[in-house]
Amino acid sequence: MDKEALLEAIINNAIDGIITIDTTGLIEAINPSACELFGYQVNEVVGKNISMLMPEPYRSQHDGYIHRYHQTGEAHIIGIGREVTGLRKDKSQFPFRLAVSKVQYKGRIVYTGFIHDLSREKDAEEQLRKYTSRLEHLVEERTEALQSIVAQLQNAKEEVSLSLEKEKELNQLKSRFVSMASHEFRTPLSSIQLSASLIEKYAQEYQNPNIAKHVGKIKVGVGNLTNILNDFLSLERLEAGKINPQAVPFDLVKLAEEITEEMQLIAKQNQNIIYQHTGKSSLVTLDAALLKNCIINLIANAIKYSGENTFIEFNTELDEKRCMVMIKDDGIGIPVNDQKHLFEPFFRANNTGSIPGTGLGLNIVNRYIKLMNGEVEFESAENKGAKFTLIFNL
């Protein structure tokens, strides 16, 4: 195959449209892809002015470009071109990117235009714009809803704190809160969480940082509210005496590994939970659900009060006499003056700042452990981390 035949084969099979014009703007050649784009047959365009494929104002501008070329000898577009609009035979228009090459062919100058149809890209951009707009509107609605719920929960927390001295008022408030939480909060929170996950899934292909940012805010807000709700519900069940430990044999190592995997998913960037077991056996008889709740609470605190790029130690130890569970972090620690109040309900150390929390977690952990005839020990100092140890005599 000679060079001209090879070149002709390449042009005829090119995905993009290719049109060659002379210096007066007359079309000399057009490949099948260009014919398909503009809706013409070859014989309908060859010998015609290229402006027939342009809508206004491009058509009028093109005549000016040709006139300027004959005066100056300089073409308007050479090399990587710009986005322009084409006119099909049926008078419909479409966007495309045009690149033009100046070619010496058989002793004369011709210009070859390479046409890349942008219709799909533009449609996708418009769909993304509309989708992003809908998502931003949804995020605003969800944010307003979350702010309203946060305000309601904060008010509820303040009311609970003020009414602890009066048993009758406390019982009334707890009943109202439990009823409200069960019916008014759990369903919308689940819906918001599901919507956020679906938004994150459907928006992955667009890689829009604004979507990811707002989805992240929704998920963090929902997580915080869910933790608050769970703490209040746990406290109510404890106060009502509805929690009765059910001690059954289970594999402590298997449970700990499952917790480690679960909590690693919510750890901060480069925060690693390191689990280790000591002992020849891993079978222990306790209430697995209550123990799991306590461990998750302690690891969640370690994650919350430690920075990125840190390690959280999670150890279990089992022998014939006792079972021990230890969680240690290198976070902000607990000031000495606050440690005596650590297990009181609604107490938060004075160095927690704006870190979210109810002040109920450690109180619930301590009460769960006592229900299982265990005890909680801790060691801590401000800015030197904290270490909590759960001890069960067997």
C-alpha positions, 0 to 999 in steps of 0.5 A, spaced: 500 500 500 502 506 497 503 512 502 497 516 499 492 509 499 494 509 507 493 516 508 486 515 505 484 509 509 486 512 515 482 518 514 476 514 512 476 510 518 478 516 523 473 517 528 473 524 528 471 528 522 476 531 517 475 536 512 480 539 507 478 546 504 482 550 499 485 558 501 478 560 498 474 556 503 471 551 498 471 544 501 475 539 497 474 533 501 470 530 507 471 523 511 465 519 512 465 521 520 464 528 518 459 527 513 455 523 519 456 529 524 453 534 519 448 529 515 450 530 508 453 526 503 460 527 500 457 530 493 453 535 497 458 539 500 465 538 496 466 544 492 461 548 497 464 553 501 465 551 508 461 556 511 455 552 509 456 548 515 456 554 520 450 557 523 450 565 525 454 568 527 460 563 525 458 563 518 459 571 517 465 571 521 468 566 517 467 570 510 471 575 514 477 570 516 477 568 508 478 576 506 483 577 512 487 571 509 487 573 502 490 580 505 495 578 510 496 570 508 495 568 515 490 563 517 485 565 523 486 558 526 492 553 526 494 548 531 489 546 537 483 550 536 477 552 540 470 550 541 465 552 535 458 550 533 456 546 527 450 546 523 447 540 520 443 539 514 437 538 518 438 545 521 440 543 528 446 545 531 452 541 535 458 543 539 465 541 537 472 542 538 476 544 531 483 543 530 486 546 523 493 544 520 496 548 514 498 543 509 503 543 502 499 539 498 502 538 490 505 545 490 499 548 493 496 550 500 490 547 503 487 547 510 485 540 514 480 541 519 479 536 525 472 535 528 471 532 535 464 532 537 462 535 544 455 533 544 456 527 549 461 531 553 456 537 553 450 533 555 454 530 561 456 537 563 449 539 563 447 533 567 452 534 572 450 541 573 443 540 574 445 534 578 450 538 582 444 543 583 439 538 586 445 535 591 447 542 593 439 543 594 438 537 598 444 538 602 442 545 604 435 541 606 439 536 610 443 541 614 437 545 616 434 538 618 440 536 622 441 543 625 434 543 628 435 536 631 441 538 634 438 544 637 432 539 640 437 534 642 441 540 646 435 543 649 433 536 651 440 535 654 440 541 658 433 539 661 435 533 663 441 536 667 437 541 670 432 536 672 436 530 675 435 533 682 427 531 681 426 524 680 419 525 678 421 530 673 426 526 670 422 520 669 417 524 665 423 527 661 426 521 660 419 518 657 418 524 653 425 523 650 425 516 649 418 516 645 420 522 641 427 519 640 424 512 637 419 515 633 421 522 631 429 521 630 431 514 628 427 514 622 429 521 619 436 519 621 436 513 618 433 516 611 439 521 612 444 516 612 441 512 607 441 518 602 448 521 604 451 514 602 447 514 595 449 521 594 456 519 595 455 512 590 452 516 585 456 522 585 463 518 585 464 518 577 463 526 577 469 527 582 466 533 584 469 536 591 463 540 593 459 534 593 464 530 597 465 535 602 457 536 603 456 529 603 462 528 609 458 533 613 452 530 613 455 523 615 459 526 620 453 530 623 448 524 622 454 519 626 454 525 632 447 525 632 446 517 632 451 517 638 448 522 642 441 518 641 444 511 643 447 514 649 441 517 651 437 511 650 442 507 654 442 511 660 434 510 660 435 503 659 440 503 665 435 507 669 429 503 668 433 497 670 431 494 663 439 491 662 440 484 665 447 481 663 446 474 659 453 471 660 454 466 655 461 463 652 464 466 646 471 467 643 474 473 645 479 474 640 474 473 634 470 479 638 476 483 638 478 482 631 471 484 629 471 490 633 478 492 630 476 491 623 469 495 624 472 501 628 478 502 623 473 504 618 471 510 622 479 512 624 482 518 622 487 519 617 493 514 618 490 512 625 491 505 626 488 500 631 493 495 633 490 489 637 494 483 640 491 478 645 495 474 650 493 467 653 493 460 651 485 460 651 480 465 647 474 462 650 470 467 656 463 467 659 461 474 659 455 478 656 458 479 649 453 485 647 455 489 653 462 488 653 462 490 645 458 496 647 464 498 652 470 496 648 467 500 642 465 506 646 472 506 649 476 505 642 471 511 639 473 516 645 481 514 643 479 515 636 476 522 637 481 525 642 487 522 638 490 526 632 491 523 625 498 519 624 497 515 631 496 508 634 491 506 638 493 500 642 487 494 644 489 488 648 486 482 651 489 478 656 486 471 659 488 466 664 485 462 669 483 467 674 481 473 670 480 477 663 483 484 662 481 488 656 486 494 655 485 500 650 490 506 650 491 512 646 496 518 645 491 523 645 489 529 649 488 526 656 484 527 662 486 533 666 488 531 674 482 535 677 477 532 672 479 525 673 475 524 680 468 526 676 470 522 670 464 517 670 459 522 672 453 522 667 454 528 663 461 530 665 466 532 660 473 534 661 475 541 660 480 540 655 475 537 650 473 544 647 469 543 641 469 535 640 462 533 640 460 528 645 454 527 651 458 526 657 455 519 658 459 514 654 464 513 660 458 513 665 455 507 661 461 503 660 462 503 668 455 501 669 455 496 664 462 493 667 459 493 674 453 489 671 458 484 669 461 484 676 467 487 673 471 494 674 474 499 670 481 502 671 484 508 668 491 512 667 491 519 664 495 525 664 493 531 660 496 531 653 499 524 655 494 520 652 489 515 656 489 508 658 483 504 660 483 497 663 476 493 664 478 487 669 473 481 670 475 476 675 473 469 673 
